[in-house]
Each structure stands twice: as C-alpha cells, then as structure tokens.
C-alpha cells in the first residue's frame, strides 16, 4: 500500500513547485490586447499546463479541475455551498448504502448514465476504469490504493467498494478523476492517453482543442444531464510560462480571469494599482502550514523546549505585515471552515518572560555556547520566496527575541528531499511544511498528521495510542458533530504534547474583470467553469 504521507506531500509539492519557480523571474511586458471577443467564450489564464488529461494518470489539482469538467463521477462537489463550503452530492449514483462498520459502500447507478457519444456507463465501466488506474501504476493510483481493498460490480447498476479502513471522506474521494468512468476505448488501453488525444467523457464540457503548452478549449456538452447546463458555451484555458506574464495578461484584458500560481508580489501590485473594473476574489484555501518538532532529536525531545517555542509564535502580525493578509493566522490543526472540528487553542501572543524562565530552568543560558540552538528546515523551492520571507521573520522577530535562543531557517531543502525527509523522519530538529489534502475533510489532515499508523507521527516521535483511539472512533461515526468532538480532543492532545504547531492557512485568489460573474471557487483549488458567464 502506498504511504499516505508520500501521497499528500508529493501532491502538495507538484502543485506549488510552479509558483515557487516564478519568484526570481525577470518581468516581461506584453503588448496591449483587445478585450476577449464575447462570442469566443471566457478566457481563463493559468500557469500550469497539464502533462496529461488521462484520469488514470494525473494527480494534481490543475489537471483534476479540467477533468472534473470533462467527466462526472459517482458524486460531485457542490458549487456555492456557502454554509458548508465542502458539500458533495450524488451524481451518476442515485443512491449509496454504507455498512454499519463503514467499510462497505454500495452505489446504485442512475438508469440514464452514458458518455457523450451515447455509450452506456455501467457498474462494470467503473470496475474496468479503476482496474486500469491501478494497472497503470501512475500517480493517480495514490488516490485509490490507501483506501480501497476491492471493487465489484454486482450487476450493471450496482457497484460495491470495500475499504481498507473506515474513511469519513470516501464520498468526496469518489468525486475525484481517478474514480471517474472511462470510455471503453480508453479503459482497454494499457498506456496513458496522450494530451492531444480525443476525450470521450460525460461531463458538462467536451474537449474541443488542445495546443500543447498554449491553450485548451472546452465546449459545452449538449447531452449533459446531471446538473444545469453550463452558463458559457466555450471556455478557453490559456497558459503562461511565468507569473509576470499572467499578471500582464489580466491587466491588459488579454484574458478575462487569472487563476492559479499568481505570485503574491504580483497580486499585491495589482491590488495597489486599483485598476477600474478589475476585481479580486479571495478566500482561505485548504493548504495549511505547520511547524513540526522532531521529538526523537535534541533539543525537542524535551517538552519544555517545544512548549517554549510554541509560546513565542505570533501569527497575526506576520499574516498582516509580511503576507499582507494573503494568508490567515491559524491556531487550530484544521481550518475554521470545518466548524465542528475547529479548535483554535494554540497560543498566538508573544510571551517572552515565561519562555526565558522556562528555558533557564531547562538548563539554557544566554551565552552563545549554552543557548538553545537549532535550525528549522524549509523548502524555498517548493513554497516560494514570498513565504520564505514570512518564516524568516517568524524566527528573527519572535524566536530569536529571546536571548536564550539562537535559531535559523535552512531554506535550501529540495522538493524531493523534503518528501524523503518527511517520509522517513530524517529531517532535523524542526521543519516547516504545508499540508494539502486531496479532498477537504478534518480527517484528511488529522489522520495522516497524527495517527500512529502514519509516517509523520511515527518518525517524529509523537504518535500515541490515545490519538489512534480517537481518530479510529471518529471514522466509525456518521454524524459530523459527533466526529468533531473527537477531532477537537485530538487537537487538545497535540497541544498538550506541543507536537504539531499550526501556523498559517494559505489563500486561493481569482482576479477577474467585472463583466465576469458566477465565479465560484472552492478552497480546495477548484474553479467551477460551468458557472461562469459574461454579463
């Protein structure tokens, strides 16, 4: 079984590597371009061209977003659910039965499920599709293998999943592309589909045209029947190599909307420019930054040192001063969007005097050779220069304010090294990393980051039987309120041990011209193209 840590960290690294690479680029200037032709559809600017549009291969948010408009799965994420931003509903399935032990999910398919060319979609279609994903052994399989023990078609309309363990967010997982039905022409192929190949899906859009590394054109699917028809017939996804080019393209109205990997510095430039008619839509994302102490190494094998560092962190000022409010301070291991599980209990007030007293009692002194000395690991290549400045200030302005502490930030950890160190627990005394679950759910944070069966808590030395009991019990419950009580108890356990310190919640940002309405972007990096329209 593929390790959940590897799954999440690789997912996170691939998504944000592009944004990080933009930070040192030289600005470019584009010639003035006309407003996009209304008849041509809506033009969305991005910086991450997908390497594939094969649901059996890809494992990143950018490709998944496109595939979620070309295909529809058993369930789908509901756009615009403001009261609970991550709701899912049945799509190709008309019913689902979940066993009492929450290990068996039996879906009943709708009678009218077909691909765009009229080919029927049956339970057997799903079985062969998922078998192909597993046979390809590509990244997409990582969304299936940790969770699914078996899948069977009881008949043409009945599909049964048996899980490896109770997974509270399984109905969200089956909304992802690795679980999509694949047309028989694709399902029988033993290789990944080329990016320019024809796609026969069953989603709100069809693939009209691909110009590699330049443009993807989607056309509304007239046979789509599982939700309201798209508001705009044509969506043009236009790709740019650098964040500077994306910034200039939205500023000159070459595109209608800028989305994904716009460097924070360029976002701030556009804010300050106060361009008439240019709107910025922003909300917290599902990506969370944490400070992790390695309890198997000095000096953080001593709980007093972990507690001391925790009390010196002041997130609010950093979010305002260095991030310009484009990240939110977070004092809970899960974001506030998960109201039942949200536990904002970590301290966020600078407390120098008690920290100095505690460090003195622990044997540290203010002289250089007797100070608490350590480096915090961090990957600038993964997370970008802008965030590097934030975490540098965290150490300079707060941790090193104590004369008992001499701390530094080691920024040159390569993305692949970060993955290996997190997977094997070979990082130094502390590390700052981001966690981006593939689906939004409290357990998608807490299980991989706290359960003793997972690599991070195992190797960093803070796994406990009590946390395992709480998370396993929560996974067997159906009520989110009851689950939340247990998730908050896990948070209290983590705080008592000062094991995993939440720092910031990143934001997603869309920049669009005022004549584009229907913008519904979810915090898990999903923009609903089918709701966009030009007024």
C-alpha positions as CSV (number, residue, x, y, z in Angstrom):
1,X,0.0,0.0,0.0
2,X,1.3,3.4,-0.9
3,X,2.1,5.5,2.2
4,X,-0.4,8.4,2.8
5,X,2.4,10.7,3.6
6,X,4.0,10.2,0.2
7,X,0.6,10.8,-1.4
8,X,-0.1,14.1,0.3
9,X,3.4,15.6,0.2
10,X,4.0,14.7,-3.4
11,X,0.6,16.2,-4.2
12,X,1.5,19.4,-2.4
13,X,5.0,19.7,-3.9
14,X,3.8,19.3,-7.5
15,X,1.1,21.9,-7.2
16,X,3.2,24.6,-5.7
17,X,6.5,24.0,-7.4
18,X,5.4,26.1,-10.3
19,X,4.6,29.1,-8.1
20,X,7.9,28.8,-6.3
21,X,9.8,28.8,-9.5
22,X,8.3,32.1,-10.6
23,X,9.7,34.2,-7.7
24,X,13.1,35.0,-9.3
25,X,11.9,35.6,-12.9
26,X,12.6,38.8,-14.8
27,X,9.4,40.8,-15.5
28,X,8.2,40.8,-19.1
29,X,5.9,43.2,-20.9
30,X,3.1,42.2,-23.3
31,X,1.6,44.4,-26.0
32,X,-1.8,45.8,-25.3
33,X,-4.5,43.3,-26.4
34,X,-8.2,43.8,-27.0
35,X,-10.9,42.7,-24.7
36,X,-11.7,39.0,-25.5
37,X,-14.5,38.6,-28.0
38,X,-17.8,37.8,-26.3
39,X,-18.5,35.2,-28.9
40,X,-15.3,33.4,-28.3
41,X,-16.3,32.5,-24.7
42,X,-14.5,33.2,-21.5
43,X,-10.7,33.1,-21.4
44,X,-9.0,31.9,-18.2
45,X,-5.3,32.5,-17.7
46,X,-3.2,29.9,-15.9
47,X,0.5,28.9,-15.5
48,X,0.3,25.1,-15.0
49,X,-0.3,23.3,-18.3
50,X,-1.4,19.7,-17.6
51,X,1.0,16.9,-18.7
52,X,-2.0,14.7,-19.3
53,X,-5.8,14.6,-19.4
54,X,-5.9,10.9,-18.6
55,X,-7.9,10.3,-15.4
56,X,-5.9,7.1,-15.0
57,X,-2.6,9.0,-14.8
58,X,-2.7,12.5,-13.4
59,X,-2.6,13.5,-9.7
60,X,-2.6,17.3,-9.4
61,X,-5.3,20.0,-8.8
62,X,-4.8,21.7,-12.2
63,X,-5.5,18.6,-14.3
64,X,-8.2,17.4,-11.9
65,X,-10.0,20.7,-12.3
66,X,-10.2,20.3,-16.1
67,X,-11.1,16.6,-15.9
68,X,-13.9,17.4,-13.5
69,X,-15.5,19.4,-16.3
70,X,-14.9,16.7,-18.9
71,X,-16.2,13.9,-16.7
72,X,-18.7,13.3,-13.9
73,X,-18.3,10.7,-11.2
74,X,-20.4,8.9,-8.7
75,X,-20.5,12.1,-6.6
76,X,-19.6,15.7,-7.2
77,X,-18.6,18.7,-5.2
78,X,-21.5,21.2,-5.0
79,X,-20.5,24.7,-6.0
80,X,-21.6,27.7,-4.0
81,X,-22.5,26.0,-0.7
82,X,-21.7,29.0,1.5
83,X,-23.0,27.5,4.7
84,X,-20.7,24.4,4.4
85,X,-18.2,25.0,1.6
86,X,-17.3,21.4,1.0
87,X,-20.5,19.5,0.4
88,X,-20.9,16.7,-2.0
89,X,-24.0,15.2,-3.7
90,X,-24.8,12.1,-5.7
91,X,-24.2,12.5,-9.5
92,X,-24.0,9.2,-11.6
93,X,-25.2,7.4,-8.5
94,X,-28.8,7.7,-7.4
95,X,-28.2,6.0,-4.1
96,X,-25.5,4.8,-1.7
97,X,-25.7,2.4,1.2
98,X,-23.0,2.4,3.8
99,X,-22.4,-0.6,6.1
100,X,-22.6,-0.2,9.9
101,X,-18.8,-0.7,10.1
102,X,-18.4,1.9,7.4
103,X,-16.2,-0.4,5.4
104,X,-18.6,-1.1,2.5
105,X,-20.1,1.5,0.2
106,X,-22.7,0.2,-2.3
107,X,-23.7,2.6,-5.0
108,X,-26.8,2.3,-7.3
109,X,-26.3,3.9,-10.6
110,X,-28.8,6.0,-12.5
111,X,-30.6,4.4,-15.4
112,X,-29.6,7.1,-17.9
113,X,-25.8,7.2,-17.5
114,X,-24.0,7.5,-20.8
115,X,-20.8,9.0,-22.3
116,X,-21.2,12.0,-24.6
117,X,-21.3,9.6,-27.6
118,X,-24.2,7.6,-26.2
119,X,-22.1,4.6,-24.9
120,X,-23.7,3.4,-21.7
121,X,-22.0,3.7,-18.3
122,X,-22.5,0.7,-16.1
123,X,-21.1,-0.6,-12.8
124,X,-18.7,-2.7,-14.9
125,X,-17.4,0.5,-16.5
126,X,-16.3,1.7,-13.1
127,X,-14.6,-1.6,-12.3
128,X,-12.6,-1.7,-15.5
129,X,-11.8,2.0,-15.2
130,X,-10.4,1.7,-11.7
131,X,-8.6,-1.5,-12.6
132,X,-6.9,0.4,-15.4
133,X,-5.8,3.2,-13.0
134,X,-4.2,0.5,-10.7
135,X,-2.6,-1.3,-13.7
136,X,-1.0,1.9,-15.0
137,X,0.7,2.3,-11.6
138,X,0.9,6.0,-12.1
139,X,0.3,8.8,-9.6
140,X,-3.4,8.6,-9.9
141,X,-3.4,5.2,-8.2
142,X,-2.4,7.0,-5.0
143,X,-5.9,8.3,-4.6
144,X,-7.2,4.7,-4.6
145,X,-4.7,2.2,-3.1
146,X,-4.6,3.6,0.5
147,X,-8.4,3.4,0.8
148,X,-9.9,0.7,-1.5
149,X,-9.4,-3.0,-0.8
150,X,-11.7,-4.2,-3.6
151,X,-14.4,-3.0,-6.1
152,X,-17.0,-5.2,-7.6
153,X,-20.0,-4.9,-10.0
154,X,-22.9,-6.9,-8.5
155,X,-24.9,-6.1,-11.7
156,X,-24.9,-3.4,-14.3
157,X,-26.3,-0.8,-11.8
158,X,-24.8,-1.9,-8.5
159,X,-21.2,-1.1,-7.6
160,X,-19.6,-2.0,-4.2
161,X,-16.4,-0.7,-2.7
162,X,-14.8,-2.5,0.3
163,X,-12.4,-0.1,2.1
164,X,-9.1,-0.9,3.8
165,X,-10.2,1.2,6.8
166,X,-13.2,3.4,7.6
167,X,-12.7,6.7,5.7
168,X,-15.0,9.5,6.6
169,X,-14.4,11.4,3.4
170,X,-14.8,8.5,0.9
171,X,-17.8,10.1,-0.8
172,X,-15.5,13.0,-1.6
173,X,-12.8,10.8,-2.9
174,X,-15.0,9.1,-5.5
175,X,-15.7,12.6,-6.9
176,X,-12.0,12.7,-8.0
177,X,-10.8,11.8,-11.5
178,X,-9.1,8.5,-10.6
179,X,-12.6,7.2,-9.8
180,X,-14.2,8.5,-13.0
181,X,-15.8,6.2,-15.5
182,X,-13.5,5.8,-18.6
183,X,-14.9,5.2,-22.1
184,X,-14.3,1.6,-23.2
185,X,-11.9,2.9,-25.9
186,X,-9.7,4.3,-23.1
187,X,-10.3,1.7,-20.4
188,X,-9.0,-1.1,-22.7
189,X,-5.7,0.8,-23.4
190,X,-2.6,-0.3,-21.5
191,X,-0.8,3.1,-21.8
192,X,-1.5,6.6,-20.7
193,X,-3.5,8.7,-23.0
194,X,-1.7,11.4,-25.0
195,X,-2.6,15.0,-24.0
196,X,-3.8,15.7,-27.6
197,X,-5.9,12.6,-27.9
198,X,-9.7,12.7,-28.2
199,X,-11.5,12.6,-24.8
200,X,-14.9,11.0,-24.7
201,X,-16.3,12.0,-21.3
202,X,-19.6,12.5,-19.7
203,X,-19.1,15.9,-18.1
204,X,-20.6,19.4,-18.7
205,X,-17.9,20.1,-21.3
206,X,-16.2,18.3,-24.1
207,X,-12.6,18.8,-25.2
208,X,-12.7,20.8,-28.4
209,X,-9.0,21.7,-28.9
210,X,-5.5,21.3,-27.4
211,X,-2.5,23.4,-28.3
212,X,0.3,22.0,-26.2
213,X,1.8,24.4,-23.7
214,X,-0.5,27.2,-25.0
215,X,-4.3,26.6,-25.0
216,X,-7.1,24.2,-24.2
217,X,-10.6,24.9,-25.5
218,X,-13.7,23.3,-23.8
219,X,-17.1,23.3,-25.5
220,X,-20.4,22.8,-23.6
221,X,-21.7,19.2,-23.8
222,X,-25.3,19.4,-25.2
223,X,-26.1,15.9,-23.8
224,X,-25.1,16.7,-20.3
225,X,-27.9,15.7,-17.9
226,X,-26.6,15.5,-14.4
227,X,-26.8,19.2,-13.4
228,X,-27.7,22.5,-15.0
229,X,-26.2,23.2,-18.4
230,X,-23.0,25.4,-18.4
231,X,-23.6,29.1,-18.4
232,X,-21.0,29.7,-21.1
233,X,-20.6,27.5,-24.2
234,X,-16.9,28.0,-24.7
235,X,-14.1,28.1,-22.0
236,X,-10.6,28.9,-23.2
237,X,-7.7,28.0,-20.9
238,X,-4.7,30.0,-21.9
239,X,-1.3,29.1,-20.4
240,X,1.6,31.4,-19.5
241,X,5.1,30.4,-18.6
242,X,5.6,33.0,-15.8
243,X,3.5,34.7,-13.2
244,X,4.6,38.1,-14.7
245,X,3.0,37.1,-18.0
246,X,-0.2,36.1,-16.3
247,X,-0.2,39.4,-14.4
248,X,0.2,41.4,-17.6
249,X,-2.4,39.4,-19.4
250,X,-5.1,40.2,-16.9
251,X,-4.0,43.8,-16.6
252,X,-4.3,44.3,-20.4
253,X,-7.5,42.4,-20.6
254,X,-6.0,39.7,-22.8
255,X,-7.8,37.3,-20.5
256,X,-11.0,37.6,-18.5
257,X,-9.8,35.8,-15.4
258,X,-6.4,34.9,-13.8
259,X,-6.3,31.8,-11.8
260,X,-3.6,29.7,-10.1
261,X,0.0,30.4,-9.2
262,X,-0.1,34.2,-9.5
263,X,2.9,35.2,-7.3
264,X,1.9,37.1,-4.2
265,X,4.1,40.0,-5.1
266,X,2.3,40.4,-8.4
267,X,-1.1,40.1,-6.7
268,X,-0.1,42.9,-4.4
269,X,1.0,45.0,-7.4
270,X,-2.5,44.6,-9.0
271,X,-4.1,45.5,-5.7
272,X,-2.1,48.7,-5.4
273,X,-2.8,49.7,-9.0
274,X,-6.6,49.9,-8.2
275,X,-7.5,49.2,-11.9
276,X,-11.1,50.2,-12.6
277,X,-13.2,47.1,-13.3
278,X,-10.6,44.6,-12.1
279,X,-11.9,42.5,-9.1
280,X,-10.0,40.3,-6.7
281,X,-11.9,37.3,-5.2
282,X,-10.0,35.7,-2.3
283,X,-10.7,33.1,0.3
284,X,-8.8,30.7,2.6
285,X,-7.6,27.5,1.0
286,X,-7.2,24.0,2.3
287,X,-3.4,24.4,2.4
288,X,-2.1,24.7,5.9
289,X,1.5,25.4,7.1
290,X,2.7,23.7,10.2
291,X,5.8,23.7,12.4
292,X,6.8,20.2,13.3
293,X,9.2,19.3,16.1
294,X,11.2,16.1,15.8
295,X,10.9,14.6,19.2
296,X,13.5,11.9,18.5
297,X,16.2,14.5,18.4
298,X,17.7,17.1,20.7
299,X,16.7,19.7,21.7
300,X,13.0,18.9,21.1
301,X,13.0,15.6,22.8
302,X,12.4,17.9,25.9
303,X,8.8,19.0,26.1
304,X,9.9,22.3,27.8
305,X,11.7,23.4,24.7
306,X,8.7,22.6,22.5
307,X,6.4,24.5,24.8
308,X,8.8,27.5,24.8
309,X,9.0,27.8,21.1
310,X,5.2,27.5,20.8
311,X,4.7,30.4,23.2
312,X,6.9,32.7,21.1
313,X,5.0,32.4,17.9
314,X,2.7,35.4,17.0
315,X,1.0,34.6,13.7
316,X,-1.4,37.5,13.4
317,X,1.2,40.2,12.9
318,X,3.1,38.2,10.3
319,X,-0.1,37.5,8.4
320,X,-0.8,41.2,8.3
321,X,2.8,42.6,7.9
322,X,4.6,40.1,5.6
323,X,1.7,38.3,3.9
324,X,-0.4,41.4,3.5
325,X,-3.4,39.3,4.7
326,X,-3.0,36.8,1.9
327,X,-2.6,34.1,4.5
328,X,-4.6,33.7,7.6
329,X,-3.2,33.0,11.1
330,X,-4.2,29.6,12.2
331,X,-4.3,28.3,15.8
332,X,-6.1,25.0,15.1
333,X,-4.8,21.9,13.4
334,X,-7.7,22.1,10.9
335,X,-9.1,25.2,9.2
336,X,-12.1,27.2,10.5
337,X,-14.1,26.1,7.5
338,X,-14.6,22.7,9.3
339,X,-16.6,24.2,12.1
340,X,-17.3,21.0,14.0
341,X,-13.6,20.1,14.2
342,X,-12.1,23.6,14.5
343,X,-10.2,24.0,17.8
344,X,-8.4,27.4,17.9
345,X,-6.4,26.6,21.1
346,X,-2.8,27.3,20.2
347,X,-1.3,30.4,21.7
348,X,-0.8,33.4,19.4
349,X,0.6,36.0,21.8
350,X,4.3,36.7,22.2
351,X,5.3,35.6,25.8
352,X,9.0,36.3,26.3
353,X,9.3,36.4,30.1
354,X,7.8,32.9,30.9
355,X,9.7,31.5,28.0
356,X,13.0,32.8,29.3
357,X,12.1,31.5,32.8
358,X,11.3,28.0,31.4
359,X,14.5,27.8,29.3
360,X,16.6,28.9,32.2
361,X,15.0,26.1,34.3
362,X,15.8,23.7,31.4
363,X,19.5,24.5,31.7
364,X,19.9,27.0,28.9
365,X,21.8,30.3,29.3
366,X,22.2,33.5,27.3
367,X,25.8,32.8,26.4
368,X,26.3,31.5,22.8
369,X,27.6,28.1,23.7
370,X,24.8,27.4,26.2
371,X,21.9,28.8,24.2
372,X,19.1,26.7,22.8
373,X,20.4,26.4,19.2
374,X,18.7,24.8,16.3
375,X,17.8,25.2,12.6
376,X,14.3,25.0,11.2
377,X,14.2,23.2,7.8
378,X,12.2,24.6,4.9
379,X,11.9,24.3,1.1
380,X,12.0,27.6,-0.6
381,X,12.0,25.9,-4.0
382,X,8.6,24.3,-3.1
383,X,6.9,27.2,-1.3
384,X,8.4,30.3,-2.9
385,X,10.5,33.3,-1.9
386,X,7.5,35.3,-0.5
387,X,6.6,32.7,2.1
388,X,10.3,32.3,2.9
389,X,10.4,35.9,4.0
390,X,7.4,35.2,6.3
391,X,9.1,32.3,8.0
392,X,12.4,34.2,8.2
393,X,10.6,36.9,10.0
394,X,8.9,34.4,12.3
395,X,12.4,33.3,13.5
396,X,14.0,36.7,13.6
397,X,11.2,38.8,15.1
398,X,9.9,36.3,17.6
399,X,12.0,33.2,18.3
400,X,15.4,35.0,18.4
401,X,13.9,37.8,20.5
402,X,14.8,35.6,23.5
403,X,18.5,35.8,24.4
404,X,18.3,32.1,25.3
405,X,17.6,31.1,21.7
406,X,19.8,31.1,18.6
407,X,17.6,29.8,15.7
408,X,18.0,29.9,12.0
409,X,16.0,28.9,8.9
410,X,17.6,26.4,6.4
411,X,15.8,27.2,3.2
412,X,17.6,25.0,0.6
413,X,15.8,21.7,1.0
414,X,14.9,20.4,-2.4
415,X,11.3,19.2,-3.0
416,X,12.3,15.6,-3.4
417,X,14.5,15.8,-0.3
418,X,11.6,17.3,1.6
419,X,9.4,14.3,0.7
420,X,12.1,11.8,1.7
421,X,12.8,13.5,5.0
422,X,9.1,13.8,5.9
423,X,8.5,10.1,4.9
424,X,11.5,8.7,6.8
425,X,11.7,11.2,9.7
426,X,15.2,12.2,8.7
427,X,14.7,15.9,9.0
428,X,16.5,17.9,11.6
429,X,15.1,19.1,15.0
430,X,12.2,21.1,13.3
431,X,10.7,21.7,9.9
432,X,8.0,23.9,8.4
433,X,5.9,22.2,5.8
434,X,2.5,22.6,4.1
435,X,-0.3,20.0,4.0
436,X,-2.8,20.0,1.2
437,X,-5.3,17.1,1.4
438,X,-6.6,15.8,-1.9
439,X,-10.2,16.2,-0.5
440,X,-11.4,18.7,2.2
441,X,-12.1,17.0,5.5
442,X,-10.8,17.2,9.0
443,X,-9.7,13.6,9.0
444,X,-7.7,14.2,5.8
445,X,-5.5,16.4,8.0
446,X,-5.6,14.7,11.3
447,X,-5.2,11.0,10.3
448,X,-2.0,11.4,8.2
449,X,-0.6,14.0,10.6
450,X,-1.4,12.4,13.9
451,X,-2.4,8.7,13.6
452,X,0.3,6.3,14.8
453,X,-0.2,4.2,11.6
454,X,1.2,7.1,9.5
455,X,4.8,8.1,8.9
456,X,5.0,11.6,10.2
457,X,3.8,10.9,13.8
458,X,5.7,7.6,13.8
459,X,9.1,9.1,12.8
460,X,8.8,12.4,14.6
461,X,8.0,10.6,17.9
462,X,4.6,11.9,18.9
463,X,2.3,9.0,17.9
464,X,0.1,8.0,20.8
465,X,-2.4,5.2,21.4
466,X,-5.0,7.7,22.6
467,X,-4.9,9.7,19.4
468,X,-5.3,6.5,17.5
469,X,-8.3,5.6,19.5
470,X,-9.9,9.0,19.0
471,X,-9.4,9.0,15.2
472,X,-10.5,5.4,14.7
473,X,-13.6,6.0,16.7
474,X,-14.4,9.2,14.7
475,X,-14.0,7.3,11.5
476,X,-16.8,4.9,12.5
477,X,-19.3,7.7,13.2
478,X,-21.7,9.2,10.7
479,X,-22.6,12.4,12.4
480,X,-20.1,15.3,11.8
481,X,-20.9,16.9,15.1
482,X,-20.0,13.7,16.9
483,X,-16.9,13.4,14.9
484,X,-16.0,17.0,15.7
485,X,-16.0,16.3,19.4
486,X,-13.3,13.6,18.9
487,X,-11.3,15.8,16.4
488,X,-11.2,18.6,19.0
489,X,-10.0,16.1,21.5
490,X,-7.1,15.1,19.1
491,X,-6.2,18.8,18.8
492,X,-6.0,19.1,22.6
493,X,-3.7,16.0,22.7
494,X,-1.4,17.6,20.1
495,X,-1.3,20.9,22.0
496,X,-0.5,19.1,25.3
497,X,2.4,17.5,23.7
498,X,3.4,20.6,21.6
499,X,3.8,18.1,18.8
500,X,2.4,19.8,15.6
501,X,2.1,23.6,15.6
502,X,-0.4,25.1,13.1
503,X,0.9,28.4,11.7
504,X,-1.0,29.7,8.6
505,X,-3.8,28.9,6.2
506,X,-3.0,29.9,2.7
507,X,-5.5,31.6,0.4
508,X,-6.8,31.0,-3.1
509,X,-7.2,34.1,-5.3
510,X,-9.1,34.8,-8.6
511,X,-8.6,38.0,-10.4
512,X,-11.3,38.8,-12.9
513,X,-12.9,41.7,-14.9
514,X,-16.2,42.9,-13.5
515,X,-18.2,41.6,-16.5
516,X,-17.5,38.0,-15.5
517,X,-20.0,36.7,-13.0
518,X,-20.7,33.3,-11.5
519,X,-17.2,32.9,-10.0
520,X,-17.4,30.1,-7.6
521,X,-14.0,29.0,-6.4
522,X,-13.6,26.4,-3.7
523,X,-10.8,26.5,-1.1
524,X,-9.6,23.2,-2.4
525,X,-8.4,24.9,-5.6
526,X,-11.5,24.1,-7.8
527,X,-12.9,26.8,-10.0
528,X,-16.3,25.9,-11.5
529,X,-16.0,26.8,-15.2
530,X,-19.6,25.8,-15.9
531,X,-21.0,28.6,-13.6
532,X,-19.0,31.4,-15.3
533,X,-20.9,33.8,-17.5
534,X,-20.3,37.2,-19.2
535,X,-22.8,39.9,-18.2
